[in-house]
Amino acid sequence: MSAEVPSVYDEALRAAEESRGAEFIFRDALGAERMIDAAQWYRDHVPGDGGLLGRCAGPTLDVGCGPGRLAAALTGLGRAALGIDISPRAVSIARRRGAAALRRDVFTPIPGQGRWRHVLLADGNIGIGGDPASLLRRCRELMSEAGRIHVELSSPGVRSWAGRATVRGASDRPAAVFRWAEVAADDLATFAGPAFLHPVDTWQEAGRWFASLAKV
């Protein structure tokens, strides 16, 4: 991922912390644009989180934890959880919210490799790196033999894509380019199969789509 992306991300987080305009524009590889408001990341709970949190009964690794909403919630429930994120500001915020968090790229060495009972790819984070099958293979390495990867997906019928995306903040700086992906619920098998994973549970909650994956 481009070093510019954490910079734009940190800029949005800083603006949200200071109650200033924290919006940035995300443009996907298909050319569609949408506005993202970083202030929403500070919510303690997002509708649909309940089923996800309820499935994390053991040690949980939250990949791309952002400001730590889910990792902090799990900690508050008395469950062992660690968040990782490439953004130093996100990690700092997550820690202030009471979550254990480290600045890490998921493809670098991660504490507890092979022992995590649950691995979270929520809030679109199956897109990290722009290669969902590779990301799922990496998460498979991180989880225990009986572990589960809980992934949030786009709704069925949405076109899955992988490729170059851009993000542009409120400043005049050029848009940052990086690799990302989006996976629709009805396309999950296309990416899970090559990672030697299979779905053992699927559910919907508050308009969000999820699946739990286990090792084949």
C-alpha positions in Angstrom: 0.0 0.0 0.0 1.3 3.5 -0.9 2.8 5.4 2.0 0.5 8.3 1.0 -2.6 6.3 2.0 -1.8 6.3 5.7 -1.1 10.0 5.4 -4.5 10.7 4.0 -6.1 8.3 6.5 -4.3 10.0 9.4 -5.3 13.4 8.1 -9.0 12.3 8.1 -8.7 10.8 11.6 -7.0 14.0 12.9 -9.8 16.1 11.5 -12.4 13.8 13.0 -10.7 14.0 16.4 -10.8 17.8 16.2 -14.4 17.9 15.1 -13.5 19.4 11.7 -14.5 18.2 8.3 -13.3 14.6 8.1 -14.6 13.5 4.7 -12.6 12.0 1.9 -13.5 10.6 -1.4 -12.8 7.0 -2.3 -12.8 6.0 -6.0 -12.8 2.3 -6.8 -11.3 0.4 -9.7 -14.6 0.5 -11.6 -14.8 4.3 -11.5 -17.5 4.6 -8.8 -16.9 7.3 -6.1 -18.3 7.6 -2.6 -17.8 9.9 0.2 -16.5 8.5 3.5 -16.9 10.4 6.8 -14.1 9.4 9.2 -16.1 10.7 12.1 -18.3 7.6 11.8 -15.2 5.5 12.7 -15.4 6.9 16.2 -18.7 5.3 17.0 -18.6 2.8 19.8 -21.1 0.6 18.0 -22.3 0.2 14.5 -25.6 -1.6 13.8 -24.6 -5.1 12.8 -21.6 -5.4 15.1 -23.5 -7.7 17.6 -23.4 -10.9 15.6 -19.8 -10.4 14.7 -18.7 -9.7 18.3 -20.9 -12.6 19.6 -18.9 -15.1 17.4 -15.6 -14.0 18.9 -15.5 -16.2 22.0 -11.7 -16.6 22.1 -8.5 -14.7 21.3 -9.3 -12.4 18.4 -7.0 -10.5 15.9 -8.7 -7.5 14.4 -7.0 -6.9 11.0 -7.2 -3.2 10.0 -8.6 -2.2 13.3 -8.7 1.5 12.6 -9.6 3.5 15.7 -10.3 0.3 17.5 -14.1 0.0 17.7 -14.3 -3.8 17.6 -11.1 -4.5 19.5 -12.2 -2.1 22.3 -15.6 -3.7 22.4 -14.2 -7.2 22.7 -11.8 -6.0 25.5 -14.8 -4.5 27.3 -16.5 -7.9 27.1 -13.6 -9.4 28.8 -12.2 -11.2 25.7 -8.6 -11.2 24.6 -8.2 -9.1 21.4 -5.5 -7.4 19.5 -5.9 -4.8 16.8 -3.4 -4.2 14.0 -3.3 -1.3 11.6 -0.8 0.5 9.4 -1.8 3.9 10.6 0.1 5.2 13.7 -2.8 7.6 14.5 -5.4 4.8 14.3 -3.3 2.7 16.7 -2.9 5.5 19.1 -6.6 6.2 19.1 -7.4 2.5 19.6 -5.1 2.3 22.6 -6.8 5.4 24.1 -10.1 3.6 23.7 -8.8 0.7 25.8 -7.8 -1.7 23.0 -4.5 -3.5 22.7 -3.2 -2.4 19.3 0.0 -2.5 17.2 1.2 -0.8 14.1 1.6 -3.7 11.8 1.0 -4.7 8.2 -0.9 -8.0 8.2 1.7 -9.5 5.8 4.6 -8.9 8.2 5.3 -10.9 11.4 2.3 -10.8 13.8 2.3 -11.9 17.4 0.6 -15.2 18.1 0.8 -16.5 14.5 -1.1 -19.8 14.2 -2.8 -19.4 17.5 -5.6 -16.8 16.9 -9.0 -18.4 17.5 -10.7 -15.6 15.5 -9.5 -13.2 12.8 -11.7 -10.3 11.9 -11.9 -8.7 8.4 -14.7 -6.3 9.1 -15.6 -2.9 7.5 -14.5 -3.9 4.0 -11.0 -5.0 5.1 -11.1 -8.1 2.9 -10.0 -5.5 0.4 -6.6 -4.9 2.0 -3.8 -5.3 -0.5 -6.1 -5.7 -3.5 -5.9 -9.5 -3.5 -8.6 -11.2 -1.3 -7.3 -14.7 -1.9 -3.8 -13.8 -0.8 -5.2 -11.9 2.3 -7.3 -14.9 3.2 -4.3 -17.2 2.9 -2.4 -15.0 5.2 -5.2 -14.9 7.7 -5.4 -18.7 7.5 -1.7 -18.8 8.6 -2.5 -16.6 11.6 -5.5 -18.6 12.9 -5.4 -21.8 14.9 -6.5 -25.1 13.4 -10.0 -24.8 14.8 -10.1 -21.0 14.2 -12.5 -18.9 12.2 -12.1 -15.9 9.9 -15.1 -13.6 10.2 -15.4 -11.5 7.1 -17.7 -8.7 6.1 -18.8 -8.7 2.5 -20.7 -6.5 0.1 -24.3 -7.5 -0.6 -25.0 -10.1 -3.3 -25.3 -8.8 -6.8 -22.7 -6.1 -6.2 -19.9 -6.4 -8.7 -16.7 -7.7 -7.1 -13.5 -6.0 -8.1 -9.8 -5.9 -7.4 -7.3 -3.3 -8.6 -6.2 0.3 -8.2 -8.3 2.6 -6.1 -7.7 6.2 -5.1 -8.5 8.3 -2.0 -8.6 12.0 -1.9 -8.8 14.1 1.3 -10.0 17.6 1.9 -6.6 19.2 1.2 -5.3 20.0 -2.2 -2.7 17.2 -2.2 -3.0 14.7 -5.1 -5.1 11.6 -4.7 -3.2 8.6 -3.2 -3.3 5.5 -5.3 -3.3 2.0 -3.7 -4.5 -1.5 -4.3 -7.9 -2.6 -2.9 -10.8 -5.0 -3.5 -14.4 -5.5 -2.8 -16.0 -9.0 -2.6 -19.7 -9.6 -2.9 -21.3 -12.2 -0.7 -22.2 -14.5 -3.6 -18.5 -14.4 -4.9 -16.9 -15.4 -1.6 -16.1 -19.0 -2.8 -14.1 -17.7 -5.6 -11.6 -16.3 -3.2 -12.0 -18.6 -0.2 -11.3 -21.8 -2.2 -7.8 -20.9 -3.4 -7.0 -20.0 0.3 -8.1 -23.5 1.4 -11.0 -22.1 3.4 -14.7 -22.8 3.3 -17.8 -21.0 4.8 -19.3 -22.5 7.9 -21.7 -19.7 8.7 -23.3 -16.8 6.9 -25.6 -14.1 8.2 -27.1 -10.7 7.7 -27.6 -8.0 10.3 -28.6 -4.4 9.9 -28.1 -4.5 6.2 -24.6 -5.9 6.5 -23.4 -9.3 5.1 -21.0 -11.6 6.9 -19.5 -15.1 6.7 -17.3 -17.2 8.9 -14.6 -19.3 7.2 -12.8 -22.4 8.5 -9.8 -24.4 7.3 -10.6 -27.0 4.7 
